[in-house]
Amino acid sequence: MEENRYSYRKKGPLILMCLALAITVIAGLATAARPPEIQEETVYAVREAQYPVTPQRPASAETEEEKEDYALWEADRAARSELAAGCAEALAPFSRRSAQLFLTAEEGKNQVYSPLSLYMTLSALSETTGGETRRQILDLLGAASIDSLREQAQAVWNACCYDDGMARCVLSTSIWLDDGISFVPSTLDTLAGTYFASSFRGEMGSEAYDEILREWLAGQTGGYLRQETAGESFRDDTKAALMSVVSYRSAWVSAFSESDTRTGTFASPGGETSCLFLHQTLSGSYWREDGFTAAFLPLDDGGKMWFLLPDEGVSPEELTADGRALDFLLSASESEEDGAREGRGEGTAASITFSVPKFDVGARISMEDGLKRLGVVNAFSPELSNFAPLTDDAELYVGSVRQAVRVAVNEEGCSGASYTAVEMTDTGGALPEEEFGMTLDRPFLFAVCTAEELPVFLGIVCEP
């Protein structure tokens, strides 16, 4: 539906809130890729994004019909992988630079960060900016032009967006406009076409608009973040809000048995503590690197959850700050000769006994200073910012940027959630050669990556 009546008011205090939620859910996540039903006359759906339908993955491929369905699913997955070629390599510099800042803010505390969430948020935000303000965002994201960024964002969307009934990774975006702001229709068209962004208009600060917002958030996250988003509302002086949601779920390829879960000791910075550990032995590979040991658990969607255990006397923050851990995790390009990861090399084949603490960790990150250090400066300046592509108000600028993230691990898999808020104001194979134990009983790093090695979550666990 398109609502073509644009309304204008005298300029007042302006705030644009930009939220991006990234979520990993193993079970119980409802499919909700459509905008909420608009019931109030004061709320309009200006643009409604139409999401492509993903072929469903059959539980088996025994009958002819199931074989046909599996072939369709397999072809779709191959097509997405081809379109996504190079995404991980292209995003690696941004992920590395930003993670070095945001994961080392406070030593000795749990830290979690979603590079994918911030990347998609800034990509959509760039569409609302112009001039040097846009140029600085493009430079941070490694894009030569807005056209190349759109192409890259589309590739990321194709790499990460699917819901095949067995696993789910969906990116959803929406922009929320006050019914008194003048806006540029072509910008909304670009957001809808490139980011599948729905657009809404209503009275900021009204209960009707806030309820539609909360309904949209609950729908995109399947209610997983209901507690975090229950109090979400628009301020009276908010004029626009851009929200980008990343929703992900996948079980382990081999689930941990609850009967093997038992209490163990974790050496946290504040002293030893007891917690539950998951135990499982799998054939795989491990890597001994400078200052740490790494191994991963495979996820059912083709992705991986990496674990990096620092050597005794080495902290996760040190490995992050000097780039050793991130260089390893983000070395995603493959050698054509042997398939080994460039910069990572082949691991040592082994029968690995994993001892992983059940953890549920979260963090809140203030990103203003970090983004300025990364080169995004003009967007924070009332004198230098340029948001002409979104509105004719020349005084709009970014006031604050923050991200909240939560990641949990249990027997079935991992789950997590993240939102990024930007507020703008005018004021298997051969038998293993050895046995190896990966016991995560002291602070460690982790990464949840898609099949294309795109990092959804990066984190440090100091207290599980």
N, C-alpha and C positions, 0 to 999 in steps of 0.2 A: 504494500500500500504506500502511496506517496501523498504527503500533506504539503500543499504548495503555498499555504498562507503564511508568509513570514511576518513576524511582528517586531516592532522596534520600540525601544525605550531610551530615555536619556541615560547616558553612561553613568554607572555607579561602580562601586567596588566589584571587581571581577575575580573569581576563583575558578580555575579549571582543575578538577581532580582526575588523575589518570591512574586507574587501578589495573593491575595484572595479576591474576591468580594462577599459580601452577600447582597442580594436584596429582598425587599418585595414590590410587585406591585399588586394593586387591579384590575386595568384594563389596557388594551392596551399592555400587554406583549406578544410578539410573541414567539412561541415555536421554539427554535434554539439550539438543542443539538448536532448538527453535526459540524465538523470542516469546516472552510471557504473553498471555492473553490480555489485551488491553480492555479494561472494563470502565475506566473513568473517562468522562467526556473531556476532562482537562489534560489527558495524556494522549499523544498521537504517536503512531509508528510512522516515521517519515520514510525510512528505508527498512526493508526486512530482508536479511541475507538468506540466500538459498544454499544450503550445504550439499555437496556431492554425497551420494550414497555409496558406502563401502560394501563390496561383496562380503557376505557372511562366510566365516570359516566353519565348515562342517566338523562335527566331533569325530567322524570317521569317514573313510572313502571306500566303502564296500559296494554300495549299489551304484548303478550307472548314474543316477541322479546326483548322488553324493560325489561321484568322481567328476561330474561336470561342474558342480558347485566348487569343488576344491580347485579345479583347473582355473575357474574364473577368479577365485581368491588369489591363487598363486600368480596369475598374470597381473592382477592389480598390484600385488606387492612388488613384483619385479619392475613394473612401470614406475611406481613411486620411488623405488631405490635408484632407478636410472635418472629420474628427474632430480633426485636429491644428491646426485654425485657432486662432490666438492663442497657440500654444505659445511661439514664438520671442519674441513681445512680452512674455509673462508671465515668461520666464526671463531676459530681457535685464538687468534690474536686478541679479539675483544674479550673472550672468556678468560684468557690468561691475565690480561691487564686488570680487568675489573675484579676478578677473584682475589688477586694479590692484595687489593685494597680492602675488600669487604669481608674477607675471611680472617683477616689478621687484626681486626679492630680492637679486640680484647683478648689477651692471652690467658689461657687457662679456663676459658668458658666455651660452652657449646656454641658453634657458629654454623649456620646453614645459609646457603645462597643459591638462587636460581638464575644462572646466566640466560637461559632460554626465555624466562619471564621478562627480564629486563631488556633483552634484545628486541623482543616483539613489541614491548611497550614503547621503546624509543623509536622503533621503525614506524609505528603508527603515529607517534607524536610528531615525527619529522614531517608528516603530511600536513600538519597544521601550522608549520613554521615556514619562514622564507629567509632569503638573504644569508648573512653570515651565521644567524642562529641555526638555520638548517645545515649550513656547511659544517659547523662544528659537530653536530650530531652524526652527519654522514661520515666525517673523518673518524670518529670513535667507532662506528660500526664497520669501517673498512670499505665504504662504498664510494665510488668515484662520482656518482650522480644519483639523483633521486630515481631515475629510471633503473639504474643498476641495483639500487636498494630494493625497489619493487620486485625486480626479477629474483633477487636473493631471498626476499621475504616469501615470495611464492614458492621457491624451492624448499625453504624450511617448512612452509605449510604442507607441501606435498610429502615431505619426509616424515612429518610428525602427526599428520591428521588422518586417523582411521578409527573405525569402531566396528570390528568384525565379529562381535559377539563373544569372543574369547579374550581379546585384549582391546585396550582403548587408549588413544592418544589424540585429543581433539583440541584445537585452538579456536577460541570464540572471542569476538571483539564486539563492542558496542560503544556508541557515543551518545551522550545524554545532554540535551540542550535546554536551556531555559526558554520559556515561551516568549521572552522579551529580547532575546539576543538576535542580532542579524547574523546570518551565516551564509557561507558560499556553497551552493548546491553541488557544484562540481567536486568539491573536496569530499563531500559525503558520498558522491558516486565513486570516487577513487577508493575511499575506505571500504565501501561495500564490495567493489570489484576485486581489490587486491587482498584485503584482510577479512573478507566476508563479514563486514561490520554492519550490524543493524543500527539504525538511528531512531532516537526518541525525543519528543518535545513535551514539556510540561512545566508546571509551576514549581520552581525550586523552593524547597523548604516545606512543601505541602505534604501531608500524610499520604495522599493518593500517589504522588510521584515516588516517595520513599518506599511505599509498599511494593510498587512495581519494580523498583531497583532491587529490593531484597528478594523478591520472587525470581527475578532474573538470575541473581547470584546463586540462590538455592538450586535453581534448575540446572545451571551449568556445572555445579559441583555435586549434584545429587544429594544436597543437604550435608555433605561432609564438613563444610565450614560454617554450618548454621550458627554455632556459638560465636565464631569470630565475626560473622557478618550480620548478626541479629540487630546490632546497634547502628549499622550503616545507614546514613541519611545524608541528604544534601543540605548544606547551609543556605540560608536565605540569599546570600550574596554570591553563591556559586552560579556560574553562567554556563559551564559546560563540563562534562566528565567523560573521559575516554577510558574504557575498561577492556582489558585483554586477559582472557582466561586460558590457562593450559591445564587440561585434565588428562591424567595418565593412570593406567592400571595394568599390571601384569604380574602373574604369579611366578614363583620360582619354577624352573624346569623340573627340579626335584625338590619337593617340599620337605622341610624338617619335620621329624616325628616329635610329637609332644612328649612321648615317653622318654625321649633323650634330652629334654630340656631340664636342666638342673641348676642349682645355685652355685655361683663361683665368686671369686674375688676380683674386683677391678681396681687398679691403682690409679685413682683420679688425682689431680693436682692437690686437692685438699686432704688426701689420705685414702687409705683403702676403704672400699665399700662393697657390700654384697649385692649381687644382681643375678637375674636368670640368664643363663647362656644357652644358645641353640647349638646343637652338635650334629655334624654330618661329615661323612667321608666320601669324596668324589674324585674321579680321575680328571685331572686338569693340568694346568701349568702355573708356576709361580715365577716371580722376577725378583732377583736380589739387585738392588740399585744402590747408588751412593746415598746412604743415610736411611734407607727404608727397604721393606720387603712388600711386594704387592701380589695380589691374586684377586680373581673375580668369581662371582656366582652368576651363572647364566639365568636370564629371565625368559619367560615363555614366548614373548613377542620378538625374540632375537636380540634384545638389549642385554646389558650387563650391569651388575652392581659391583664396582671396584672397591677393594679395601686396601689401604696403604698403612702398614704398621711401622712407625718410625723406630730406628735403632735405639737402644738404651742411651739416655742422655741427649737425645734429639727430640725437639718438640714438633708437633704438627704445624704450628705457626712458623717455625723456622724453615721447614720444608716448603711451605707455601710462599713465604716472603721472598726467598731466594730463587724461586721458580722451579726447583727440582721436581716437586710433586706435580705441578701443573704441566711442566714440559712432558712428563711421562704420560699423564692422563690425556692430554690433548694432542699427542702425536698420533693422529688418526689416519694419515695417508698411507696407502699400502704399496709395497714393492711389487712390481709386476712379475718379478722372477720367482719369489718364494712365498709371497703373501705375508711376510713378516712386517710388523709395524715399523715404519721409518722412525728412528729415534728411540724406539722401544725395544726392538729386537725380539727374538724368539725366547719365550720363557723356558724353564726347565720342566719337563714332563714329570709328573709325580702323582701319587695317591695322596690327596690333600685332606687332612682332617681339619675342618673349620670349627672354631669355637667363637661364636659371634654373640655378643650380648644383645638381648632384647632391649631396644631403646626407643624412646619417644622424645626427640629433642626439638627445640625450637629456638629461634633468634629473631630479633628485630634490629634492622640496620638503618641508620640515617645515612643517606647517600649524597647529600648536597656537596660536602667537601670532596668526597671521592670523585664525583662526576666533574667537578671543576678541575681537579688534578688530572683528570683524563682528557681535559680539553674542552668540555662543554661549559662555556663561560657566559656567552651572551644571553642564553635563555634565562639566566638568573638576574639579569640587569634590567631595571626599568628603562634605562636610557638606550640600551643596545638591542633588546629583544625584538623579534619580528614574528608576529602571529597573524599576519594579514591573510594567509590562505584560509584561516578558519573564520575570522571576524574582522570587522573594520575598526575595532578598538585597538589603537596603537600602543596602549599603555600596559598591555598584558605581559606578565613575566612569571617565571617559576619561583615559587616561594619555598617549597620543601619537596624532598623526595625521600621515600622510605620503603623498605621491604620487610615483610614478616614471613617467616618460613617455618614449617613444621614437617619433620620426617620421622617415621616410625618403622621398625623392623620386627616381624614376628615369624612364626613357623610357616605361614603361607607365602609371605613376600614382604614388600615394603610399601608404605603409604606415605603420602606427604601433601603439603599444601603451601602455596606461597602467593602473596599479593604484593604488587609494587604500586605505590601511590605517588603521583606527581601532582602537587597542588600549585595552581597559578593564581596570582593576585596582581592588582594594579598598585596598590600600596605594597671331544672323544676319539678314536683311532687306536694306535698301538698301545700295549701295556705300558704303564708308567715305569720310569727307570728307578724311582726311589719313593720313599714315604716322606711326607712333609706336614708339619703342623702349623696352621695359621690361627694362633690363639690371640684374639684381640682383647687382652686383659689390661691394657693401658691406653692412654689417649691415641686415637687413630684418625685417619682421613677416610672419607668415602666419596664415591661419585656414582650417580645413577645416569646411565647413558642409553640412548636409543640404539636401534640396530645400526644406524648410520653414524654412531659415535658422537651424536649431539648431546652435550651435557645438560640434563634437565635439572639436577641438583648436585651441588658440591657441598661438602660439610666436614666439620671437625667435631668429634665426640670426645669430650673430656669427662663427662659424668652421664652415664647411660641411665 
